[in-house]
Amino acid sequence: MTDAPSNVESNFGEAVIQLYELLREVASNPTAHSDDSLLQAALKRQGTLASLRHSWFVNGVHATSTPMSLNTLKHYCDLNITGGFRKFDTLRKEALDALTVAQTRPDTSNKRTLKGMNLRIQELEDTLDKSRKANFILLQALSQSLTAIASIRNASTKQLQDKRADEYIKTIRAIVSMNSTPYDELPDNSNVTPIIGR
């Protein structure tokens, strides 16, 4: 009986991570989910999304949501997601917006009519605005990285270097997490292919 809380923690933690990955998938690839009316309805409210019982495929992997209270969702988001529930909810809104646009986007934006050209111009301007915002946030992260390198280099002890490195890593990840999907996460070292010796 003593290991029950850790199993519950693990189950809810994994469920929140899977739900977060679904939101990332919907935000970056909304057309693949445009027929999912249950998901779209759940994205409209925090509580409805928390209590969602649903299954889906992300990158060929089958996942199933675990219904929970909104307070439980908030708690496990804060424990398992960089940026916590605030980031999760921002991503929920991005996913809903992307899904709504994918469902309502008229095919005429691809046609060579005045209306189609105007729609296409609007889509491209929206993409440009998002790119500018992403670039600004990434420049902030780069600036913070330069400050971090100088601070770590000037640290007097190895212990102080380690402490500063940990603090700056958290800060840089927090800055990057303000971006829209898919530019809101830095890859882990395990995902980076070393090029030494090539």
PAKOLMI-514901 format. One line per 8 residues: number of its first residue (from 1); their letters; for each residue x, y, z of C-alpha. Coordinates in Angstrom, 2 decimals, decimal comma. Layout:
NUM = A = X:Y:Z | ...;
END
This chain:
1 = MTDAPSNV = 0,00:0,00:0,00 | 2,90:2,37:0,57 | 3,74:2,57:-3,14 | 0,20:3,58:-4,21 | 0,84:7,34:-4,09 | 3,94:7,01:-6,28 | 1,96:4,93:-8,81 | -0,76:7,58:-8,85;
9 = ESNFGEAV = 1,89:10,29:-9,22 | 3,49:8,38:-12,07 | 0,15:7,73:-13,82 | -1,05:11,33:-13,60 | 2,37:12,66:-14,51 | 2,52:10,46:-17,62 | -1,08:11,36:-18,53 | -0,29:15,08:-18,34;
17 = IQLYELLR = 2,83:14,65:-20,49 | 0,83:12,70:-23,12 | -1,88:15,36:-23,14 | 0,78:18,05:-23,50 | 2,30:16,18:-26,46 | -1,16:15,95:-28,04 | -1,56:19,73:-27,72 | 1,85:20,23:-29,35;
25 = EVASNPTA = 0,83:17,90:-32,18 | -2,49:19,69:-32,75 | -0,84:23,12:-32,65 | 1,79:22,14:-35,23 | -0,33:19,82:-37,39 | -3,99:20,83:-36,97 | -5,25:19,40:-40,26 | -4,56:15,87:-39,00;
33 = HSDDSLLQ = -7,04:16,48:-36,16 | -9,57:18,71:-37,90 | -12,28:16,01:-37,87 | -11,96:15,41:-34,11 | -14,98:17,30:-32,78 | -14,62:15,83:-29,27 | -11,08:17,17:-29,00 | -12,06:20,57:-30,35;
41 = AALKRQGT = -14,88:20,86:-27,81 | -12,50:19,87:-24,99 | -9,94:22,49:-26,02 | -12,41:25,29:-25,40 | -12,33:24,97:-21,59 | -9,64:23,99:-19,12 | -11,95:21,81:-17,04 | -13,35:19,99:-20,07;
49 = LASLRHSW = -9,84:19,19:-21,28 | -8,86:17,95:-17,81 | -11,83:15,55:-17,71 | -11,36:14,36:-21,31 | -11,45:10,60:-21,93 | -9,98:10,18:-25,38 | -7,45:8,21:-27,40 | -5,25:9,28:-30,30;
57 = FVNGVHAT = -2,06:8,52:-32,20 | 0,97:10,81:-31,99 | 3,98:9,88:-34,12 | 2,53:6,40:-34,59 | 2,18:5,83:-30,83 | -1,24:5,18:-29,31 | -2,04:7,33:-26,27 | -5,08:7,57:-24,01;
65 = STPMSLNT = -6,03:10,45:-21,74 | -6,73:9,99:-18,05 | -9,66:12,08:-16,80 | -8,78:14,20:-13,77 | -9,93:17,32:-11,97 | -8,68:20,70:-13,10 | -6,74:21,14:-9,85 | -5,03:17,78:-10,39;
73 = LKHYCDLN = -4,14:18,79:-13,96 | -2,67:22,08:-12,71 | -0,65:20,29:-10,03 | 0,87:17,70:-12,37 | 1,52:20,28:-15,09 | 3,56:22,28:-12,59 | 5,52:19,14:-11,68 | 6,09:17,73:-15,18;
81 = ITGGFRKF = 6,12:20,55:-17,73 | 8,62:23,36:-18,14 | 6,53:26,49:-17,66 | 3,92:24,56:-15,67 | 0,19:24,97:-16,12 | 0,58:28,44:-17,61 | 2,54:26,94:-20,52 | 0,06:24,06:-20,81;
89 = DTLRKEAL = -2,89:26,46:-21,01 | -1,13:28,69:-23,55 | -0,56:25,60:-25,67 | -4,23:24,61:-25,27 | -5,25:27,99:-26,72 | -2,72:27,69:-29,56 | -4,04:24,22:-30,41 | -7,64:25,46:-30,41;
97 = DALTVAQT = -6,75:28,43:-32,62 | -4,79:26,23:-35,05 | -7,62:23,70:-35,21 | -10,23:26,42:-35,76 | -8,17:27,99:-38,55 | -7,60:24,59:-40,19 | -11,33:23,86:-40,17 | -12,48:27,27:-41,35;
105 = RPDTSNKR = -9,68:28,11:-43,79 | -11,29:28,46:-47,17 | -9,75:26,66:-50,10 | -10,03:29,92:-52,02 | -6,75:31,12:-50,44 | -4,99:28,87:-52,93 | -6,92:30,24:-55,90 | -5,77:33,06:-58,15;
113 = TLKGMNLR = -8,72:35,32:-57,49 | -8,66:38,69:-55,74 | -10,30:37,19:-52,66 | -7,95:34,19:-52,73 | -4,88:36,40:-53,06 | -6,02:38,62:-50,17 | -6,57:35,57:-47,96 | -3,14:34,24:-48,90;
121 = IQELEDTL = -1,53:37,61:-48,10 | -3,22:37,58:-44,68 | -1,97:34,03:-43,99 | 1,58:34,99:-44,96 | 1,47:38,14:-42,80 | 0,32:36,04:-39,83 | 3,18:33,62:-40,42 | 5,64:36,52:-40,64;
129 = DKSRKANF = 4,36:37,99:-37,35 | 4,79:34,63:-35,61 | 8,30:34,29:-37,03 | 9,26:37,76:-35,81 | 7,99:36,95:-32,33 | 9,89:33,65:-32,31 | 13,08:35,38:-33,46 | 12,78:38,03:-30,75;
137 = ILLQALSQ = 12,36:35,41:-28,02 | 15,24:33,33:-29,39 | 17,45:36,44:-29,45 | 16,60:37,00:-25,78 | 17,63:33,41:-25,03 | 20,86:33,89:-27,00 | 21,63:37,10:-25,11 | 21,01:35,31:-21,81;
145 = SLTAIASI = 23,29:32,48:-22,97 | 26,14:34,92:-23,60 | 25,68:36,39:-20,14 | 25,65:32,86:-18,69 | 28,88:31,86:-20,42 | 30,68:34,94:-19,09 | 29,29:34,41:-15,57 | 30,23:30,73:-15,48;
153 = RNASTKQL = 33,71:31,46:-16,87 | 34,31:34,01:-14,10 | 33,12:31,76:-11,27 | 35,82:31,17:-8,68 | 35,03:27,55:-7,86 | 33,71:24,47:-9,64 | 30,76:24,40:-7,22 | 29,82:27,98:-8,13;
161 = QDKRADEY = 30,19:27,16:-11,84 | 27,78:24,22:-11,46 | 25,28:26,31:-9,53 | 25,32:29,12:-12,08 | 25,09:26,66:-14,98 | 21,97:25,04:-13,48 | 20,34:28,44:-12,88 | 21,06:29,71:-16,38;
169 = IKTIRAIV = 19,84:26,49:-18,01 | 16,49:26,91:-16,21 | 16,32:30,59:-17,20 | 17,09:29,93:-20,87 | 14,54:27,08:-21,03 | 11,94:29,39:-19,47 | 12,64:32,10:-22,07 | 12,41:29,63:-24,96;
177 = SMNSTPYD = 9,17:28,15:-23,56 | 7,45:31,50:-24,25 | 7,62:30,71:-27,97 | 4,86:29,04:-29,94 | 5,08:25,36:-30,85 | 7,37:23,88:-32,18 | 9,96:26,52:-31,14 | 9,13:26,38:-27,44;
185 = ELPDNSNV = 11,43:23,55:-26,37 | 15,15:23,03:-26,53 | 16,29:19,54:-27,50 | 17,83:17,39:-24,78 | 21,48:16,46:-25,07 | 20,33:12,92:-25,81 | 18,71:14,18:-29,02 | 21,84:15,97:-30,24;
193 = TPIIGR = 24,16:14,01:-32,51 | 27,80:14,78:-31,69 | 30,03:15,61:-34,66 | 33,37:15,09:-32,90 | 35,74:12,91:-34,88 | 33,91:13,24:-38,18;
END
